[in-house]
Structure formats: C-alpha cells, structure tokens
Amino acid sequence: MNFSPLTPWGFLAAELRWRVARARSTSERGASTIEWVIITGILVAIAVAVGLVIYNMVTKQAASINIPAAPGGGGAGGGGGP
C-alpha cells in the first residue's frame, strides 16, 4: 500500500520507513533500538492514560447534564387552524 506523503497515513508510513532505515544503518543497532522502543512504549502508555482520564471526565460531565423539557410540550404539530 502506498500513501501520499501529504496525508497523515502517508506521513506516518514515510516516518516509519525513515526510522527503520536509520535503525538499520547504525552500528549500535541493538542498544539504540531497545532504548527507542522503551521510550516509545512509555510515551504511548502515558498518552493512553491521559486519553482515558479525559474520556472518563467528559463522559461523567455529559451524563450529569440535565436537559429540560421543551416549553409547550415540544410537539411536532403546527400546521393548522382551530
């Protein structure tokens, strides 16, 4: 699959290819790659945790919103005479 580099998926694919090529070209591949994997894993875990906290806060606030009934009954009528 080939994506345009102007799209988010294309940028992600190009970045991934660049990082893989860079990791393969260095002489200290193993240690450097392991460090990057650990750092990336920690950052992903933090991002997921923050996302879950925000999601839970928004869901809790949304559930506590009280929406009053529309004045006049809110019926969908309206067309006619007496």
Secondary structure as UniProt FT lines:
FT   TURN            5..6
FT   HELIX           8..25
FT   TURN            27..28
FT   HELIX           29..63
FT   HELIX           71..74
//
